[in-house]
Amino acid sequence: MTSFPEMSGLDGTRVQTQLLAAPSRSFECTQLSLSTMRDSSFVVLTGSDHERPAFTDTEIQLIIDTFDAVVTGNPAAGAAQLRALAHTALAPLWTPGNSVSPSPYDLTVHSASRLIFFLSKENWSFEPARIKLKTSFGGGEFGGLNWLVLNGASLEPRAFELVDSCTQTGESFEFALFIDVAQAGGSQHTRLIVDPIIKNED
């Protein structure tokens, strides 16, 4: 079983190497978690290709571009308004997921799934670690950690993917997302760590 390393766990420059291994199962579903921050609140929308044809790279790119356009095109909108605008724009493009408390980043997984995380905020990017599991997990339960590549173009450092094999059903896994916030024209950097959960259900 793999667990969150006590000393290196908070280091966003060090990848949790077990996540680089191949997952034990091929994914059957793609879930996206798209996020930004507005009024000191995270705005996160989740959706998937559940009960739809599997997403193509072009469709995933359209989803990301649509969210990005809503965020950048509505700078005066508050968090709630921005979430509503994004929800409306994305509704025809995916099967909406749950993006409410206790954490907007929490995910529920019902089958082997590719999880895609995307940031839409100026001067924000994922650190090299991107994500680390804090809860022990069996070999192959999570794997395939990579920067997201769509139609041959890399979205590093704003998007990455990880596969949840969903073999340990009925379990919840705490994880950490590592976000770099550049300030002062890029001369200063602040590490932001978000701690949600992934819940595997039947």
Buried (B, 14 or more C-beta within 10 A) or exposed (E): EBEBEEEEBBBBEBBBEBBEBEBBBEBBBBBBBBBBBBEEBBBBBBBBBBEBEEBEEEBBBBBBEBBBEBBEEBEEBEBEBBBEBBBEBBEEBBBBBEBEEEBBBBBBBBBBBBBBBBBBBEEBBBBBBBBBBBBEBEEBBBBBBBBBBBEEEEBBBBBBBBBBBBBBEEBEBEBBBBBBBBEEEEEEBEBEBBEBBBBBEE
